Amino acid sequence: QVQLVESGGGLVQPGGSLTLSCEASGFPFSSEVMRWYRQAPGKERELVASISNLHRTHYAESVTDRFTISRDNAKRTIYLQMSSLKPEDTAVYFCHAWLKGYWGQGIQVTVSA
């Protein structure tokens, strides 16, 4: 069955770093465009970063130069390395398989002193 399982979230202080992982199963992964979205309380879900099957990446302007998306096809996993975190990065982060339309369950990231 299709699964996207996020891990690595939690509480971090402003200026800190965190790496999210998303392990996929149940569908062809290496050809899939994978994305990270986030949704803060009271706000719409927004695209954070995207990586194509050719490892081309795209970032939201608000996270450029702070976040890095990557993928390991052998492990069927994507990553989101987040650094210089700000309180406004606080949100539930979701993994998304764009071509298939699959979503993970989401994982909380809280940036607070």
C-alpha positions in Angstrom: 0.0 0.0 0.0 1.1 3.6 -0.5 2.8 5.2 2.4 4.7 8.5 2.9 6.1 8.5 6.4 7.7 11.7 7.7 10.2 11.8 10.6 12.6 14.1 12.3 10.4 16.9 13.5 10.3 18.5 16.9 11.2 21.6 18.9 14.2 23.6 18.0 15.5 27.0 19.1 15.6 30.0 16.7 18.8 29.7 14.6 19.0 26.0 15.1 18.8 23.2 12.5 16.6 20.2 11.9 16.4 17.5 9.2 13.2 16.0 8.1 13.0 12.6 6.3 10.1 11.1 4.3 10.3 7.4 3.4 8.0 6.3 0.5 6.6 2.9 -0.3 4.0 1.4 -2.6 4.6 3.4 -5.8 7.4 4.1 -8.3 9.7 6.5 -6.4 12.7 7.3 -8.6 10.5 8.8 -11.4 8.4 10.8 -9.0 8.6 14.5 -8.3 8.7 14.9 -4.5 7.8 18.0 -2.6 7.7 19.3 1.0 4.8 21.5 2.0 4.0 23.2 5.3 1.0 24.6 7.0 1.0 27.0 9.9 -2.0 27.5 12.1 -4.6 29.6 10.4 -2.7 29.7 7.1 -2.9 27.9 3.8 -0.6 25.0 3.0 2.4 26.3 1.1 5.0 24.7 -1.1 8.4 24.7 0.6 10.7 22.8 -1.7 10.5 20.4 -4.7 12.9 17.9 -6.2 12.5 16.3 -9.6 13.5 12.8 -10.8 16.6 14.5 -12.3 17.4 16.1 -8.9 16.4 19.6 -10.0 15.3 21.6 -7.0 13.1 24.5 -6.4 12.5 26.5 -3.2 10.1 29.0 -1.8 11.7 32.4 -1.5 11.2 32.4 2.2 13.5 29.3 2.7 16.1 29.8 -0.1 19.6 29.6 1.2 18.4 28.1 4.5 16.7 24.8 3.4 18.0 22.0 1.2 15.9 19.3 -0.3 17.6 16.0 -1.4 16.6 12.5 -2.3 18.1 9.0 -2.0 16.3 6.8 -4.5 18.0 3.6 -3.2 16.4 4.4 0.2 13.2 5.7 -1.3 13.6 8.7 0.9 13.6 12.5 0.6 15.1 14.9 3.1 14.7 18.5 4.1 17.7 20.0 5.8 16.6 23.1 7.6 19.0 25.6 9.1 18.9 29.1 10.5 15.4 28.3 11.6 13.0 31.1 12.5 9.8 31.1 14.6 7.9 31.7 11.3 9.1 28.3 10.1 6.8 26.7 12.8 4.3 24.5 10.9 3.2 21.0 10.2 5.4 19.8 7.3 4.0 17.4 4.7 5.7 15.1 2.2 4.0 15.0 -1.2 4.4 12.8 -4.3 3.3 15.3 -6.9 2.6 13.1 -9.9 0.6 10.5 -7.9 -1.0 13.0 -5.6 0.0 11.2 -2.4 0.4 12.9 1.0 2.2 12.0 4.2 0.4 12.5 7.5 2.5 15.5 8.4 5.0 16.2 11.2 5.2 19.2 13.5 8.2 21.5 13.5 8.2 24.2 16.3 10.8 26.9 16.4 10.7 28.6 19.8 13.0 29.7 22.5 
